[in-house]
């Protein structure tokens, strides 16, 4: 029996790699002769670097960068096995997890550190980039990243502006003459699991800025800044970012990378599955077990388990889902999951449920029961 383990992380509890390891142990308890292939996954957010580096025998690189508030930190990115493709999670330099809750303020946070990661990879010879968007603390339209790469922003008095959310409304001119010339030699691909436009009711500010610390008083100012910046970008680069799905990801960073680095936006899980040749790994599998912290109707809108399901469907391989919180199981079954199981089998607190040891033991316990069914059926 050949089983593919293709988990995303159970966010806040176990990583994708750990989830695969726990599931592997559960399978071995019942079916020790099974061939088990571990394929930890991510969708462009947390775990993307780890997933692609491990899958391609790449390397991790540490670089000094500035966090969203301009403090010097060490951040990691990956260089894949081809030694020419860099994979960057924007959250490593611009993520909200780098700040304390009382520091959240999208008026002053910046994606400058993301630009520093790009420069580091350029210096190491990389000319292909995969940039995962998610978990940002910013709403600067990607201006901080562009500033780091050499783009300059000026107000109506020809005064130089920094790339921050609070500066966008003042920008009247973008100077590209000092931008790093190496970016024109590069290909940029964005891994993203949202389709929000740059601004508007479903845009970066109105959907995401509150969770980054925006008060009602500054939401309008941030939104006006994004609208104004989009207009200047249209004049400079002849592109309407509000027609680009995903341009509002990571506080508009997606739009800046599309407009100035000629990037293409991809559904994160689709990009990653293609990069690791997932289809070729599952052709002769008997079952695939996938999952993440929560599975519900939102799973069917580009999350890791659904991306796995789509590839598996083409190969004719049945898929079983495993998660912490389970909702809309009927919808998941109708979408094609053979079965979906929650690992929560008792009434416990959220804190207890998120404990890594508990999660690991729970994954193993449920996997053992699943394998008893599959092994008996096969026998």
C-alpha positions in Angstrom: 0.0 0.0 0.0 1.4 3.4 -1.0 0.1 6.4 0.9 1.0 10.1 0.2 0.9 12.4 3.2 0.4 15.9 1.9 -0.4 18.2 4.9 -0.4 21.9 5.4 0.5 23.2 8.9 -2.1 23.1 11.7 -1.4 26.8 12.3 -0.2 27.6 15.7 0.2 24.0 16.7 2.3 21.8 14.3 4.1 22.5 11.1 3.4 20.7 7.8 6.5 18.6 8.3 5.5 17.6 11.8 2.0 16.8 10.8 3.4 14.4 8.2 5.7 12.8 10.7 2.9 12.2 13.2 0.6 10.8 10.5 3.5 8.5 9.4 3.9 7.1 12.9 0.1 6.4 13.1 0.2 4.5 9.8 3.3 2.5 10.8 1.5 1.3 14.0 -1.2 -0.5 11.9 0.5 -1.1 8.5 4.3 -1.2 9.0 4.9 -2.4 5.5 3.1 0.5 3.8 5.2 2.8 1.5 4.8 6.3 2.9 5.7 9.4 1.0 5.8 12.7 2.9 5.0 15.8 1.0 4.6 18.7 3.4 2.9 21.7 1.7 2.0 25.4 2.0 0.0 27.8 0.0 2.3 30.8 -0.2 2.1 31.8 3.4 3.9 30.3 6.4 5.9 27.2 5.5 6.3 28.0 1.8 10.1 28.4 2.0 10.5 25.2 4.1 8.3 23.3 1.7 10.1 24.2 -1.5 13.6 24.1 -0.1 13.0 20.6 1.3 11.3 19.3 -1.9 14.1 20.5 -4.2 17.2 20.0 -1.9 17.7 23.7 -1.7 19.4 25.8 1.0 18.2 28.3 3.6 19.9 31.7 3.7 19.9 34.2 6.5 20.1 37.9 5.8 20.0 41.1 7.9 16.9 43.1 7.0 14.6 45.7 8.6 11.3 44.6 10.1 8.0 46.5 9.5 9.0 49.2 11.9 12.6 49.6 10.6 14.4 47.5 13.3 17.3 45.3 12.2 16.5 41.6 12.4 17.7 38.3 10.8 15.3 36.8 8.2 15.5 33.6 6.2 14.7 32.9 2.6 15.4 29.9 0.4 17.3 29.1 -2.7 16.0 26.1 -4.5 17.9 23.1 -5.8 18.5 24.7 -9.2 20.5 27.4 -7.3 18.9 30.2 -9.4 15.4 30.4 -7.9 14.9 32.3 -4.6 11.7 31.7 -2.5 10.7 34.4 -0.1 7.9 34.7 2.4 7.1 38.4 2.7 6.2 37.7 6.3 9.8 36.9 7.2 10.6 40.7 6.9 7.1 42.3 6.7 5.0 40.0 8.9 2.6 40.9 11.6 4.1 38.2 13.8 7.3 40.3 14.0 5.4 43.0 16.0 3.7 43.1 19.4 0.0 43.9 19.3 0.5 47.4 20.6 2.9 48.1 17.7 0.4 47.4 14.9 0.0 50.5 12.8 -0.3 50.2 9.0 0.3 54.0 8.6 4.0 53.5 9.5 4.8 49.9 8.8 6.8 49.1 5.6 7.7 46.3 3.2 11.3 47.7 3.0 12.7 44.5 4.4 11.1 42.4 1.6 13.2 44.5 -0.8 16.3 43.7 1.2 15.6 39.9 0.9 15.2 40.4 -2.9 18.5 42.3 -3.1 20.3 39.5 -1.0 19.0 36.9 -3.5 20.1 39.0 -6.5 23.6 39.3 -5.0 23.7 35.5 -4.8 22.9 35.2 -8.5 19.2 34.4 -8.3 17.2 35.6 -11.3 14.0 33.7 -10.6 11.8 34.5 -7.6 8.8 32.9 -5.9 7.3 35.3 -3.4 4.7 34.1 -0.9 2.3 36.7 0.3 0.4 36.4 3.6 0.6 37.5 7.2 1.6 41.0 6.5 1.7 43.9 8.9 1.7 46.5 6.1 -0.6 48.6 4.0 2.0 50.5 2.0 1.1 49.3 -1.5 4.5 47.7 -1.8 6.1 51.1 -1.7 8.6 50.1 1.0 9.9 47.2 -1.1 10.2 49.5 -4.2 12.1 52.1 -2.2 14.6 49.5 -1.2 15.0 48.4 -4.8 15.9 52.0 -5.8 12.5 53.5 -6.8 12.0 57.0 -5.5 8.7 58.8 -4.5 8.2 62.5 -4.5 5.4 64.8 -3.2 4.1 68.0 -4.9 7.0 70.0 -3.5 9.5 67.6 -5.0 10.3 66.3 -1.5 11.5 62.7 -1.2 9.0 60.4 0.6 9.5 57.1 2.4 7.5 54.0 1.4 4.8 53.7 4.1 1.0 53.5 4.2 0.8 57.1 5.5 2.9 58.5 2.6 0.9 57.1 -0.3 -1.6 59.9 -0.6 1.2 62.4 -0.9 3.0 60.7 -3.8 2.6 62.6 -7.1 5.7 61.2 -8.9 7.6 57.9 -9.1 11.2 58.0 -10.3 12.4 54.7 -11.7 15.9 55.8 -12.9 17.8 54.5 -9.9 16.0 51.2 -9.6 18.3 48.2 -9.5 18.8 47.2 -13.2 19.1 43.5 -12.3 15.3 43.3 -11.7 14.8 43.4 -15.5 16.8 40.2 -15.8 14.4 38.4 -13.4 11.2 36.5 -13.4 8.9 37.0 -10.5 6.0 34.6 -9.5 3.7 35.4 -6.7 2.1 32.7 -4.6 -1.1 34.0 -3.1 -4.4 32.6 -1.8 -6.5 35.7 -2.0 -8.0 37.6 -5.0 -8.6 41.0 -3.4 -8.1 44.1 -5.6 -5.8 46.9 -4.7 -8.5 49.1 -3.3 -12.3 49.3 -2.9 -14.8 47.4 -0.8 -12.9 44.1 -1.3 -9.5 45.8 -1.4 -6.4 45.6 0.8 -7.4 48.3 3.2 -11.1 47.7 3.8 -10.7 43.9 4.2 -7.4 43.5 6.0 -6.2 46.8 7.5 -8.2 46.5 10.7 -6.5 43.3 11.7 -3.2 45.2 11.2 -4.1 47.9 13.7 -6.0 50.4 11.5 -8.5 52.4 13.6 -11.7 53.7 12.0 -10.1 57.2 11.9 -7.2 56.1 9.7 -9.0 53.6 7.4 -10.2 56.4 5.1 -6.8 57.9 4.9 -5.2 54.6 4.1 -7.8 53.9 1.4 -7.4 57.3 -0.1 -3.7 56.6 -0.2 -4.1 53.3 -2.0 -6.5 54.9 -4.6 -4.1 57.8 -5.2 -1.0 55.4 -5.4 -2.9 53.2 -7.9 -3.6 56.3 -10.1 0.1 57.2 -10.0 1.1 53.7 -10.9 -1.3 53.7 -13.8 0.3 56.9 -15.1 3.8 55.5 -14.6 3.4 51.9 -15.7 0.1 51.9 -17.7 -1.6 49.3 -15.6 -4.9 49.4 -13.7 -4.1 47.4 -10.6 -7.7 47.2 -9.6 -8.3 44.9 -12.5 -5.6 42.5 -11.3 -7.0 39.8 -8.9 -4.7 39.5 -5.9 -3.1 42.9 -6.3 -4.4 43.8 -2.8 -2.6 40.9 -1.2 -0.2 41.8 1.7 -1.4 45.3 1.8 -0.9 45.9 -1.9 2.5 44.3 -2.2 1.1 42.0 -4.8 0.2 44.9 -7.0 3.6 46.6 -6.7 5.4 43.4 -7.7 3.0 43.0 -10.7 3.4 46.6 -11.8 7.1 47.1 -11.4 8.6 43.7 -11.4 6.3 42.2 -14.1 5.2 39.4 -11.9 2.5 36.9 -12.4 0.1 36.0 -9.6 -0.7 32.4 -9.0 -2.9 30.5 -6.6 -0.3 29.6 -4.0 -1.0 25.9 -3.7 -1.2 25.4 -7.5 2.2 27.1 -7.9 3.8 25.0 -5.2 2.3 21.7 -6.4 3.6 22.3 -9.9 7.1 23.2 -8.6 7.4 20.0 -6.6 6.0 17.8 -9.5 3.2 16.6 -7.2 1.4 14.9 -10.0 4.3 12.6 -10.8 4.6 11.6 -7.1 1.0 10.4 -6.8 0.4 8.5 -10.0 0.6 5.0 -8.4 -0.6 5.9 -4.9 -3.4 4.1 -3.2 -4.5 7.0 -1.0 -3.6 10.5 -0.2 -4.1 12.0 3.3 -4.1 15.7 3.5 -5.3 18.4 5.9 -4.8 21.5 8.0 -6.0 23.2 11.1 -9.5 23.9 9.9 -11.5 22.4 7.0 -14.8 23.9 6.0 -16.4 25.5 2.9 -13.5 27.9 2.6 -11.2 24.9 2.0 -12.7 24.7 -1.5 -11.4 28.2 -2.4 -7.8 27.5 -2.9 -6.6 26.0 0.3 -4.0 23.3 0.4 -6.3 20.3 0.8 -8.4 21.3 -2.2 -5.4 21.8 -4.3 -4.3 18.3 -3.4 -7.8 17.0 -4.1 -7.8 18.5 -7.6 -4.5 16.9 -8.6 -5.6 13.6 -7.0 -8.8 13.6 -8.9 -6.9 13.8 -12.2 -4.8 10.8 -11.1 -7.8 8.8 -9.8 -6.4 8.7 -6.3 -8.9 8.9 -3.3 -8.2 11.6 -0.8 -8.9 11.6 3.0 -8.9 14.9 5.0 -7.7 15.4 8.5 -8.1 18.6 10.5 -8.6 20.2 13.9 -11.9 22.0 13.4 -14.3 20.5 10.9 -17.4 22.2 9.4 -19.4 21.7 6.2 -18.3 18.0 5.9 -21.2 17.3 3.5 -19.8 20.0 1.1 -16.3 18.6 1.4 -17.6 15.1 0.6 -19.6 16.5 -2.4 -16.4 18.2 -3.6 -14.7 14.8 -3.8 -13.1 14.0 -0.4 -13.5 10.4 0.3 -13.9 11.2 4.0 -12.9 14.0 6.4 -12.1 13.6 10.1 -11.5 15.9 13.0 -8.7 14.9 15.4 -10.7 16.4 18.3 -12.5 13.5 20.0 -13.1 15.1 23.4 -14.2 18.4 24.9 -11.1 20.4 25.7 -10.0 24.0 25.8 -8.6 25.8 22.8 -5.2 26.1 24.6 -5.1 22.4 25.2 -6.2 21.6 21.6 -3.4 23.8 20.2 -0.7 22.1 22.3 1.8 20.4 19.9 2.0 17.2 21.9 -1.7 16.9 22.1 -2.1 17.6 18.4 0.6 15.0 17.5 -1.0 12.3 19.6 -4.4 13.1 18.2 -3.2 12.9 14.6 -1.7 9.5 15.3 -4.8 8.2 17.1 -7.2 9.1 14.3 -4.8 7.9 11.6 -4.6 4.5 13.3 -8.4 4.2 13.1 -8.4 5.2 9.5 -5.7 2.7 8.7 -7.6 -0.1 10.4 -10.4 0.5 8.0 -8.3 0.9 4.9 -6.0 -2.1 5.8 -9.0 -4.3 6.5 -10.7 -3.3 3.3 -7.6 -4.0 1.3 -7.0 -7.3 3.0 
